[in-house]
Amino acid sequence: YAFGESWFQRINPDPLFVEDTYDGIGCMGKSAVLETELGLFWASETSIYMLDGSGIKDIGTPIKISTGSPSTYGWSEVNKGRVVVGFDAKRNAVIFIATSQSLAWVYSIGQERWDFWDTPEYIWSACISPEGHTILFCFDEYYHYLQHATNKRAWRWDSGNISMGEPSYGKFMHRVYYSGSGSTSVSYSLDKGSSYTGPITSPALVPQGTSGSKSI
């Protein structure tokens, strides 16, 4: 499929020719379209659409015009800015984020139900974690969307041996750069088996020793 602002086309990928052109239904940009196992979803300025084996559905009809008071949050009424589409695999829900509003219109596919959620500011993109959760990216930060602050699991990363292809030569690693807020616990190991542990911030000096392989 190829999208314009007010049309989209179905293209046969083998001979590369246009099979059908649909006028009046466009897409807001490359971040406003998402392919899932349950169908293709995309957002235009005035509505939201789903394409599955049964054809095109204007699933945005219930949210185009808001009846809320005092604020109006109909999809066709607000200044949405850049639209980012994410997917919550646990709920089978497609998340349409209006970045200028820090708001999300969320469509649960099985229930055909719309919900209205808050989002962090200035979201740039979204992806799905191995557990099926939504990860939102914003400049140099990312958010585990819908994850409660008191229900987080411990996270660990191991670098493995860092020998630069020459394990017989001693090396020095002068600083470890840690990007984020707060502090973390880092273990710095030499190939002789000694290790050091302590909180670090960015940048931080790390203990040194003659070693051909190091790991973090």
C-alpha positions in Angstrom: 0.0 0.0 0.0 1.1 3.6 -0.8 -0.4 6.6 1.0 -0.9 10.2 0.2 -2.6 13.0 2.1 -6.0 12.3 0.5 -5.6 8.9 -1.2 -4.1 5.5 -1.0 -3.2 2.8 -3.5 -3.0 -1.0 -3.5 0.1 -2.1 -5.3 0.9 -5.6 -6.7 4.5 -6.1 -5.4 5.7 -8.6 -8.1 5.1 -6.7 -11.4 4.8 -3.4 -9.4 1.6 -2.0 -10.8 -1.3 -0.2 -9.1 -4.3 -2.4 -8.7 -6.7 0.1 -7.0 -6.7 3.7 -6.0 -8.9 4.9 -3.2 -9.6 8.7 -3.2 -10.7 10.6 -0.1 -8.8 8.5 2.4 -5.3 9.6 3.2 -2.6 9.1 5.9 -0.9 11.8 8.1 2.6 10.4 7.7 4.8 7.3 8.0 4.5 7.2 11.8 0.7 7.3 11.5 0.3 3.8 10.0 0.8 0.4 11.6 0.6 -3.2 10.4 -0.5 -5.9 12.8 -1.6 -9.5 12.6 -5.1 -8.3 13.0 -5.1 -5.7 10.2 -3.6 -2.5 8.8 -4.4 0.7 10.8 -3.7 4.3 9.9 -4.9 7.8 10.7 -5.9 10.7 8.5 -6.7 14.2 9.6 -10.4 13.5 10.0 -10.7 9.8 10.9 -9.0 6.5 11.6 -9.2 3.4 9.4 -8.7 -0.4 9.6 -8.1 -2.7 6.6 -8.5 -6.4 7.1 -9.8 -9.4 5.1 -13.3 -8.0 5.0 -12.3 -4.6 3.6 -11.8 -1.0 4.8 -13.5 0.1 8.0 -13.9 3.7 9.2 -13.3 2.8 12.9 -12.9 6.4 13.8 -16.5 7.3 13.4 -17.4 7.2 17.1 -14.5 9.6 18.1 -14.7 12.1 15.2 -16.9 14.6 17.2 -16.7 15.0 20.9 -19.8 15.5 23.1 -17.6 16.1 26.2 -17.7 19.2 28.3 -16.0 21.5 28.9 -13.2 20.3 26.6 -13.6 19.0 23.1 -11.4 16.1 22.1 -12.9 14.7 18.9 -10.3 13.3 16.5 -11.4 15.7 13.7 -11.6 18.7 16.1 -8.2 18.9 17.8 -4.8 20.0 16.5 -3.1 16.7 16.6 0.4 17.6 15.5 2.5 14.6 14.6 0.6 11.3 15.0 2.4 8.2 16.3 0.7 4.7 16.3 1.6 2.1 18.8 0.2 -1.4 19.7 -0.5 -3.0 23.1 -0.3 -6.7 22.4 -1.7 -7.7 25.8 -5.0 -5.9 25.1 -4.9 -6.2 21.3 -5.3 -2.4 21.2 -4.0 0.1 18.7 -2.8 3.4 20.3 -3.1 6.6 18.2 -1.1 9.4 19.9 -1.5 13.0 19.1 1.9 14.4 20.1 0.8 18.1 20.4 -2.0 17.1 22.8 -0.1 14.4 24.8 -3.3 12.3 24.4 -4.0 8.9 23.0 -7.1 7.4 21.4 -7.0 3.7 22.0 -8.9 1.1 19.9 -9.4 -2.4 21.4 -9.9 -4.5 18.3 -11.8 -7.5 19.8 -14.3 -5.3 21.7 -14.4 -2.6 19.0 -14.2 -0.1 21.9 -12.5 3.3 22.2 -10.7 4.6 25.3 -9.0 7.9 26.0 -5.6 8.0 27.7 -2.9 10.5 28.7 0.7 10.1 27.3 4.1 11.7 28.0 5.0 14.8 26.1 6.8 15.0 22.8 6.6 11.3 21.8 8.6 10.6 18.7 8.1 6.9 18.1 6.7 3.6 19.6 7.6 0.0 19.5 6.5 -3.3 21.2 8.6 -5.0 23.9 9.1 -8.8 23.9 6.4 -9.0 26.5 3.9 -7.3 24.3 4.1 -3.9 26.1 4.2 -0.5 24.5 7.5 1.4 24.6 7.3 5.1 23.8 10.4 7.1 22.8 10.9 10.8 23.5 14.3 12.5 22.6 16.8 10.8 25.0 14.2 9.1 27.2 11.8 6.2 26.8 8.7 5.1 28.6 7.2 1.7 29.4 3.7 2.8 28.8 1.1 1.8 31.4 3.8 0.4 33.6 3.2 1.4 37.3 6.2 2.9 39.0 5.9 0.5 42.0 5.6 -2.6 39.9 8.9 -2.6 37.9 11.1 -5.6 37.5 14.8 -5.5 38.0 16.8 -5.0 34.8 20.3 -6.3 34.2 22.7 -6.0 31.2 26.0 -7.9 30.8 28.6 -6.8 28.3 30.4 -10.1 28.0 34.2 -10.2 27.6 35.6 -7.0 26.0 38.9 -8.0 24.6 39.0 -6.1 21.3 40.1 -9.3 19.6 43.4 -9.3 21.5 42.9 -11.0 24.9 46.7 -11.3 25.6 47.2 -7.5 25.7 46.4 -5.4 28.8 43.9 -2.6 28.3 42.5 0.4 30.2 38.8 1.5 30.2 38.9 4.9 31.7 35.2 5.9 31.9 31.8 4.4 31.8 29.0 6.7 30.5 25.6 6.2 32.1 22.7 8.1 30.5 19.7 8.4 32.7 18.5 9.9 36.0 19.5 8.7 39.4 22.2 6.1 39.9 22.7 2.4 39.3 24.9 -0.4 40.6 27.7 -1.4 38.2 30.0 -4.4 38.5 33.4 -4.0 36.7 35.3 -7.3 36.3 38.8 -8.2 35.1 39.6 -11.6 33.5 41.6 -12.6 36.6 38.3 -12.8 38.5 38.4 -9.6 40.6 35.4 -7.3 40.5 34.3 -3.9 41.8 30.8 -2.7 42.6 29.4 0.8 43.2 27.0 3.5 42.1 28.1 5.5 39.1 26.9 8.7 37.3 28.0 10.0 33.9 30.9 10.1 33.4 32.6 7.9 36.1 36.1 6.6 36.5 36.3 2.9 36.8 38.9 0.8 38.7 41.9 -0.2 36.6 44.1 -3.3 36.4 46.3 -5.1 33.9 43.9 -7.4 32.1 43.4 -8.6 28.6 39.6 -8.9 28.9 37.1 -6.8 30.9 33.4 -6.8 31.3 30.6 -4.6 32.7 
